[in-house]
Amino acid sequence: MDEANPNSTPGMPALRLGDYLPYRLAIASNQVSSMVARAYQSRFGITIWEWRVIAILGEGHPVTAQGLCDVTAMDKVSVSRAVRSLADRGVIERSSNRADRRSHLLALTPAGRAIYAEIAPVALEAEAALLAGLTPDEVALLSTLLDRLRDRARDLRGG
């Protein structure tokens, strides 16, 4: 028995949640998302998931709901709720998709573009504040490592 963990089983590796990479990534992601969200939730009344949809559409290219799922790694239910809420509020609009009649292309309305124009600089300032404690080389390394972890996780889950 591990004296530091009286619930451990002999011969079994001990899992210390605080050291477990998936947990640490999730906690870091939640804390960073919450930090940035404070900047826009009270001002615009939008959720983290709605902001992600606005941010992707703010890049200027119409996208299907499935495309949003693919790019954001959000599940279909979260994307569907965010799209419905934003459409009901006049932030995004749907148009027919000539390439696939079963889906719609989503784009920001003028009101959505105005929200994006106000939030994007705030989000970028929050990112800059977060990264201010790192050197440019560390920022580049972090970016590379996050990309590699994302790609490896995608490969291991089979898609």
Secondary structure in CASP SS format (residue, H / E / C, confidence):
PFRMAT SS
TARGET T0000
AUTHOR 0000-0000-0000
METHOD secondary structure of the structure
MODEL  1
M C 1.00
D E 1.00
E C 1.00
A C 1.00
N E 1.00
P C 1.00
N C 1.00
S C 1.00
T C 1.00
P C 1.00
G C 1.00
M C 1.00
P C 1.00
A C 1.00
L C 1.00
R C 1.00
L H 1.00
G H 1.00
D H 1.00
Y C 1.00
L H 1.00
P H 1.00
Y H 1.00
R H 1.00
L H 1.00
A H 1.00
I H 1.00
A H 1.00
S H 1.00
N H 1.00
Q H 1.00
V H 1.00
S H 1.00
S H 1.00
M H 1.00
V H 1.00
A H 1.00
R H 1.00
A H 1.00
Y H 1.00
Q H 1.00
S H 1.00
R H 1.00
F H 1.00
G C 1.00
I C 1.00
T C 1.00
I H 1.00
W H 1.00
E H 1.00
W H 1.00
R H 1.00
V H 1.00
I H 1.00
A H 1.00
I H 1.00
L H 1.00
G C 1.00
E C 1.00
G C 1.00
H C 1.00
P C 1.00
V E 1.00
T C 1.00
A H 1.00
Q H 1.00
G H 1.00
L H 1.00
C H 1.00
D H 1.00
V H 1.00
T H 1.00
A C 1.00
M C 1.00
D C 1.00
K H 1.00
V H 1.00
S H 1.00
V H 1.00
S H 1.00
R H 1.00
A H 1.00
V H 1.00
R H 1.00
S H 1.00
L H 1.00
A H 1.00
D H 1.00
R C 1.00
G C 1.00
V C 1.00
I E 1.00
E E 1.00
R E 1.00
S E 1.00
S E 1.00
N C 1.00
R C 1.00
A C 1.00
D C 1.00
R C 1.00
R C 1.00
S C 1.00
H E 1.00
L E 1.00
L E 1.00
A E 1.00
L E 1.00
T C 1.00
P H 1.00
A H 1.00
G H 1.00
R H 1.00
A H 1.00
I H 1.00
Y H 1.00
A H 1.00
E H 1.00
I H 1.00
A H 1.00
P H 1.00
V H 1.00
A H 1.00
L H 1.00
E H 1.00
A H 1.00
E H 1.00
A H 1.00
A H 1.00
L H 1.00
L H 1.00
A C 1.00
G C 1.00
L C 1.00
T C 1.00
P H 1.00
D H 1.00
E H 1.00
V H 1.00
A H 1.00
L H 1.00
L H 1.00
S H 1.00
T H 1.00
L H 1.00
L H 1.00
D H 1.00
R H 1.00
L H 1.00
R H 1.00
D H 1.00
R H 1.00
A H 1.00
R H 1.00
D H 1.00
L H 1.00
R H 1.00
G C 1.00
G C 1.00
END
